[in-house]
Amino acid sequence: MRKMLSLKFPRFNLRIKFLVIVLFLSALPWFGYRYFNELDVYLKQTQFHNLSNTSQAVATALQQRPKLFERLNFSRDKIQPKDFYLYQLKHPVNFTGNTTDWQHSQIQEKVFRGENKADKAIVHLGQFEGQIYMSFDISAPNLALNFNSPSPYSSQYLQISTIKNQHFSRYLLTFLAGGELKGFSLPNEPAMITPLTPEPDIEGNWIQTPNGMLLQVSFSKGLLGESMAFESYFHTIYASRSISSSSVNSPFTLGRLIEPSNDIEQIIDSLDNTDSRIWVLNHAGQVLAKGGEIHESGQNWSSGINKPSYVPDFLKPIYSWFIGSPNQNFIDPNRQQIQFDDPMTQRALKGFKGQAEIGIANSDMELLSSATPIWHQGIVVGAVLAQQTTQGIQDLRSHAMTSLLNTALIVTLLASTSMLIFATSISRRITRLRDQAESVIDSEGKIQAIDIDSRQADEIGDLTRSFSSMLNRVEGYNHYLENMSSRLSHELRTPITIVRSSLEHLEYKFANDEFETKYLSRAQQGLQRLNGILNSMTEATHLEATLSNEQKESINLSELIKQLGEMYQQIYSQHQIKVSVEDKELYISGIADHLAQMLDKIIANASEFAKPETEIAIVLKQKSGTAILSISNYGIPLPEGMETDIFNSMVSIRTSDPQKTHLGLGLYISAMICRFHNANITAFNDRDQHKVTFEIKFPLI
């Protein structure tokens, strides 16, 4: 615990503390970001609720028309590879020799392969206004076309078989040399290949491609029924080959031709639901009808946004990191879906509502789905699937987040700037107050001219004024103390003169009276002591006034100390005065008389405290551009904590002696002379050698 308390934490100034507060302000956008994330969850739940209501409304409308599902619920089997889904086209297919129209319509292609794995047929199938369009992109290396054979069965052909209303039909398409396809109707008996009856409702063309050929065919919708199969027959330079979806000569091997329900699509369109995409599924999950576009769904959420918020270019990466970047050109994950087999759909087809959300690739958006079963007489006959993207929520959230970030950025900048200016102002004022307070008291502890003031009407201004007032009072009291000795000496000198003259008169009058002479002698001694006190006080006062007008001169301190040392050896014979002066000339700027006066005071003080017959050492040496004069004596050590106070006025550590007067002015005068010479005087005990040393450092010139 003590170790923990002794730990020192780094010191932080006001600017750093305010900077920390500014950093907390910068965290405001993060809290806004967290808030909008929570809000995003609530909005998504609301969107799910709306989707559920939409799917429920469509399911209710379809439950009232059970006959729509009787024909469409033809199988509970999943879609097989040989089955075809008849997509609804937005426009007729142009036979331009490529599959661009199919790609634009996002029609799911089906791929069939021949016995030779290199042979492949890519099939597209769709319908538009009573016309069925097919394309067969056949890849067959080393294709060898023959247009001179009288029988199509010995060259290349395309056969399509279908079942309509339980009637098996076959059609043959032959290749003409100019790129034209010609359609024929074959006998219903699979074993018969003639006669060929021309079928005018079949049109098409073909072109040769680098890998094979591309066939594009249109059928009248009346020619095809509920099932279909195709077979493409051709020659290569090596052998005859064929690619088929299933066997075309048996009514039992055809694949199903699943056709969307126009009636159901009309019902969906009549609901005028433009905010969702609606799927209607049969009881096998196969798509019966579809309405709406997923790219336009959810727009009502952001319909209130009239104008996007402005964002500077250099901030867009940061905003994008916070907000994300919805990709409105995303790829619809269900764009070619013809059957749903996910858990949510399976749950709906079992009679329970379901919800699901999936992420959309290359986008921050999600696809929300809600499924509702369609009931008829207690049996689930299908399901309605309503879908929306979170694009609307994303747009709404993006707009709100942008506005929040703009506002937070402006507020943070203004608050940070204001707080920084405020912190700088406070720090500057406190620093100035500190500097002023430090400049008031000099290195010797004396109060100099006080110039601390503030007109600011706040706490720091009050503190500054209080501090200034306190220093003024201290300065006045200090001035009073400094001049007290001068006033006392002035005021006491006249009464002392009167007393002295009176005593002299009485001594003359009672010169023959031994008794009276005794008491008059005591009075004279007291008067002498009192006069000595006044002389000391006068000396200090006069010295301070004198020093302010004295002119310094260059003095060889070494020579001066030698001369004074020899004199002290004669005066203080009861001690061993030992003088040690470095053998070089050490010049300082000063006044020799005052230096001698200073040294007299210190030597007298040392002699008074030194033990009899002990040594008093006076040493002068040079160190780093400084002349160091030390006076040491073996005597009473300085009291603890008094090393500095002994140089103050009226401070004495001598024991009381009624025969002597000690006002503590000797060392005070010495310190005053040191300050005049820009010297520093200190006193300390050397307890190992049992001596007290006074050390004075003079700057050399």
LOMARKOL-909230 format. One record per residue (C-alpha): x negated, y, z. Coordinates in steps of 0.001 Angstrom, whole numbers, plus 500000, padded with zeros to 6 digits. Each point is the difference from the previous one (the first is absolute). Example, Ala and Ser with C-alpha at 12.3 -4.5 7.8 and 13.67 -1.06 7.14 Angstrom:
residues 2
487700495500507800/498630503440499340/
***
This chain:
residues 701
500000500000500000/497151502346500883/498357499143496706/503175500815498142/500294503337501770/496438500807499047/500766499610496284/499745503241498089/502564500561497307/499127502146496975/500902503652500328/502548501242497521/500557503662499344/503372501574499381/499661499818496208/499531496231500090/502958499584502372/502224502050497728/498688498025497038/501218496824501720/503441501597500356/499926500872496298/499217496369499200/503093498996501944/501981502471497899/498602498350496893/501632496777501166/503475501486499493/500261498722496386/499261496512501297/502938500178502403/502149501235497111/498765497081497940/500980497579502755/503404501670500296/500707499655496293/498944496361500079/502627499397502670/502512502016497987/499113497934496944/501081496860501866/503383501545500874/500544501176496423/499162496548498702/502542498447502333/502576502501498732/499123499118496431/500443496325500809/503410500808501463/501003501846496830/498770497144497821/502002497546502070/503124502129499517/499362500171496250/499529496257499610/503053499398502207/502123502326497823/498925498256496776/500529496561501558/503498501017501118/500821501197496492/498787496748498460/501768497791502543/503256501202498517/498995498609496581/499055496344500644/500509499012496381/496906501938499043/497950497363501796/501775496894498785/498237499975496644/496705501357501313/499558497526502830/499303497224497532/497062498560501784/498499499926503439/496632499076498524/497172502429499848/498974501390496673/497859497507498125/497191500773497524/502198499055497046/502770502418501084/500382503438498437/501281503187501567/501785502339497655/498753503453501022/502106503049499305/498137502381497671/500349503762500037/499655500260496227/499726497673497003/496611498469499221/498239501381496947/498237497371497912/496778501975499685/497640497063500065/499051500330503687/501514499492503473/499841503625501145/503793500279500438/500027496952502247/497190501342502157/501752503355500359/503172498221501109/497984498036502583/501543496737498854/498474496953501602/498285497854497461/499979496223500021/497003498008498898/500232496532498490/497062497844498920/499726497221497460/498371496622500343/496813501691498912/499184502355502844/498702502604497562/503521500372498536/502194502471501870/503325501824499450/500887503165501930/503771500465499888/502067503124500753/503789499885500174/502564502772500397/503388501294498875/501401503316498938/503605500670498967/500904496494498819/496661499275498405/497392497665501422/496352500730499266/497146497513500205/496301500249499339/497582497082499706/496305500949500171/498368496726498912/496300499396500428/498742497078497886/496334499999498910/499256499004496367/503610500499498922/500672498774496442/503218501481498567/501708498396496998/502625501873497985/500121497709496955/501687496952501527/503657499528498947/500881498613503466/499586502163503100/499296496861502014/496744499509498117/498781503553500669/500724502220503075/503303500779501665/501687501081503258/502972497988501297/502340501322502695/502661497760501584/502805501184502257/503123498812501766/503009502253500003/503265498914501523/498650496411500058/499280500185496272/496452499124498944/498596502178497171/496637500171498253/498448502785497907/496928499891497791/497922503048499076/497693499657497021/497057502206499053/499989501861496713/496795501236498419/500872503712500381/500289499844503764/503744499370500033/501754497375502086/503050498263498682/502521498342502298/501961496801499367/502505497975501965/499167496309500387/502511497129500328/501084499324503552/498767496434499794/496368500064501235/498972497295497573/501004502073496980/497708502720498697/502055500926496918/501969501671498687/498714503447500899/502803502493500175/498862503654499767/500812501939503178/500342503745499267/500190500951503718/496370499049500393/497394502570498970/496323500377500608/496496500339498649/496577498686500684/496431501195499703/496759498165500221/497831501022502959/496288499347500601/500924497063502238/503126498747498271/503298501647499206/502667502230501559/503675499177499379/502741502497500838/503589498785499672/503448501407500689/503059497804500511/503607500929500186/500984499334503604/502791497735498762/497459497438498731/498479499268503421/501665498520503068/499067498853503477/496894497927499103/497128500438497603/496710498462498826/497538500845497225/497312498185498075/497379501642497834/498437497678497412/496908500898497957/496902498570498286/496370500603500772/497022498950497921/499656497011502278/503564498805500735/503634500906500406/500952501397503393/503022501289501814/500843502060503072/503406499583501652/501825500984503182/501652496572500108/501332497444497537/502195501792497441/501826496898498675/501800498945503165/502772501995501705/498850498593503337/496467501384499921/500715503656499316/499154502670502505/502621502287501500/500629503426498478/500830502120502981/501927503083499023/500641502946502307/503601500800500665/501171503117498220/503129500060502160/497968500099503198/497669502637498582/503019502120499102/501217499693503597/496571501081501287/499919502900497558/503497501050501022/498805500424503592/497828502836498716/497220498961502316/496898501772498761/498092499897503256/499383496244500143/499242497095497751/502633497298500248/499441496347499234/502878497528499868/498896496403500411/501871496751499584/499875497285502625/496659498791498599/498389503421500320/500047500564496247/500532503560498852/503484500550498595/499907503736499729/497803502941500815/500698503706500323/497918503045500814/496307500726499723/497581499536502839/497873502981498934/502968502296500498/501231498470503231/499825501826503304/499864503406498360/502850501294502179/497648499946502986/497869502717498470/502682501831498032/499802502942502416/496379500693499120/500144502840497516/496372501009499919/496935498080501153/497796501605502620/496788501616498778/496754498251500859/496572501441499113/497918497729497794/497197499575502545/502499498786502626/501748497491497761/497660497078500888/500614500615503729/503751500320499498/499982496881497857/498246498117502820/502724501043502436/503008499769497712/499063497443497388/500676500298496294/503170498323498734/499509498590496519/503243500602498123/498729497990497028/499871496825502010/500689496620498476/503362498593501033/499305496676501738/503440498689498828/499937501478496521/500333496623498212/501783498132502753/502628497554498780/500337498030503204/499427500784503687/498779497265502281/498628501951502967/501088499396503643/502272503035500072/501934498811496889/500176496458501304/501426501330503251/502597502056498117/501015496999497888/500578498159503261/502447502649501130/497841502402502026/498924503538499317/496325500525499574/497473502804499734/496432500055498795/497275502464499159/496979499359497834/497103502202499093/499642501281496471/496616499460498432/497842503106499409/502409502166501986/500712501015503586/503692499334499422/502011496935500945/502912498269498332/502947499602502387/502591497315499263/503308499126501606/501995496899498990/503684499301500676/501743496713499149/503068499899497692/502723497814501425/502928498287498306/502324497725501923/497364499446502690/497262499121497521/497015502140499059/500204500478496227/497142502480499744/498216502887501589/499498503685499463/496509501361500368/499562503759500409/496515501466499720/498398503381500504/496466501191500252/498798502211502825/499045502590497431/502652502419501304/498799499600503573/496419500344498831/500836503216498143/501910501334503011/497212498996502372/497350501379497682/501811503341499774/500490500177503778/496424498901500739/498617502549497544/502028502751501645/498883498799503440/496349499844498999/500170503441498417/501606501434503130/497649498113502347/497006501104497952/501020503660500144/500851499809503713/496771498152500790/497900502487498049/501680502991501638/499861498430503473/496389498904499546/498920503405498762/501879501774502780/498621497716502695/496482500232498617/500199503808499987/501509499924503494/497340497601501299/497234502029498401/501371503199501528/500254498479503493/496596498376499719/498442503266498783/501543502012502828/498932497501502667/496500499820498530/499774503796499978/501205500121503606/497356497443500958/497254501966498232/501117503239501640/500116498365503432/496530498551499536/498618503353498835/501331501799503071/497606498204502354/496356500104498989/497390497342500599/499245501484503425/503618499760501087/500692503744499822/503245501278498510/499429502118496917/502364502359498220/503478498434499777/501654500209496593/502727497391500194/503446501058498998/502953498667498020/503262501528498885/501556496652499066/503282499453501849/499542496295500651/498408497686502553/496484500367498602/500390503786500008/501140499842503639/497038497755500831/497609502420498293/501398502991501867/499944498116503315/496438498941499383/498998503538499121/501686501347503131/498308497381502170/496569500794498548/500594503703500543/500760499386503648/496981497735500384/497820502544498202/501233502776502303/499341497932503090/496584499018498710/499208503653499310/501107500851503495/497634497399501458/497118501120497814/500375503609501152/500800499242503588/496338500058501089/499446503353498298/503002501532501700/499115498534503370/496434501234499832/501216503441499005/502645500178502699/497829498572502795/496835501955499392/501313503308501493/501334498469503249/496765498045500352/498023503215499640/502156501593502688/499529497038502274/496253499945499415/499622503693500785/502147499573503088/497879497069501165/496811501961499440/501458502817502051/500916497621502805/496580498356499932/498433503384500441/502375500838502850/499575496688501829/496370499360499198/499169499486503700/502978497812500796/498984496398499537/503556498678500186/501386502390497420/496978499483497743/500715496271499869/503491500464498639/498970502747497648/497345497666498592/502656497341499324/502152502584498300/497053501014497818/499375496373499032/503640499548498992/499830503194498086/496909498801498155/501757496762499062/502966501924498753/497698502242498019/498311496953498504/503367498729498848/500728503296498383/496594500016498296/500606496536498544/503417501001498761/498604503185498578/497152498151498350/502403497652498165/502243502876498956/497156502175498818/498323497114498201/503144499252497980/500285503664499024/496301500237499246/499824496932497787/502651501381497669/497648502878499092/496626498249500018/497958499413496833/498267496650499689/496422499560498900/497750497084499073/498559498358503082/497402497272500324/501823497838502463/496964497770500589/497888502890501179/502827501397502127/500599496699501769/496288499596500707/499829503461501592/503136499489502035/498841496545501083/496758501363501410/501960502626501914/502405497423501419/497062497860501162/498920502914502188/503451500958501220/501347496529500801/496986498591501766/502180497631502038/500615498041496780/497838498592497265/500851502067496956/498847497977497020/500121501709496611/499807498003496741/500211502051496788/499547498543496546/496827501199498406/501543502057497261/501675503344499655/503776499849500304/501674503254499007/503565500892500869/502080503146499650/500670501600503381/498935502287502797/497107498919502209/501226501755503148/503366498316499885/498392496643499266/497809500464503059/503070501009501987/501753496836498891/497034497792500875/499639501748503382/503555499048500861/499535496401498992/496617499572501743/501404501611503138/502954497649499855/497666497015499504/497762501077502848/502985500357502281/501326496505499285/496649498191499598/498538498089502868/496931501588501594/496660499234498415/501667498398497023/499304500786496390/501926502456497835/499235499226496364/500267502649497284/499756498407496559/500226501699496600/499999497983496800/501233500208496422/502523497682498427/501761500379496621/499722503766499747/500891500495503637/497925501018502981/501045497948503014/499195501411503424/500700497701502963/499618500674503725/500159496951502261/499909499688503749/500242497167502492/502821500955502276/503713499826500633/501823498696496913/502793501955498404/503479498994501158/501834497791497573/501992502095497490/498278503278500945/497346499884497259/501851502618497957/501839501932502717/496814501140501746/499425502516497177/503280501760500725/500265503146502102/500460499646503766/499272496277500025/497545498706502574/499270496518501290/497718501100502866/500835499142503558/501200502941502080/497131502005501514/500958503103501994/496553501471499461/500183499907496223/502492501201497420/500795497837496975/502572501156497522/499015497543497277/498984502803497677/496445498862499290/500853497221497588/502863502107498653/497469502681499049/497710497331498515/502812498674497839/500859503567498928/496383500592498898/499986496647498145/503125500975498065/498346503293499099/497059498039498547/502284497497498227/498593497337502286/501837497166501648/499423499196503657/500991496743501651/499351498306503324/499990496319500775/498834497458502543/497313497439499301/501013497427502594/497226497572499056/497321502535500867/502116501781502652/499653503420498456/502165502770498585/499141501548496663/501102503261498386/499464499965496248/500117503029497690/499881499687496224/498850503108498092/500300500253496238/496600500695498442/499485502722497433/
***
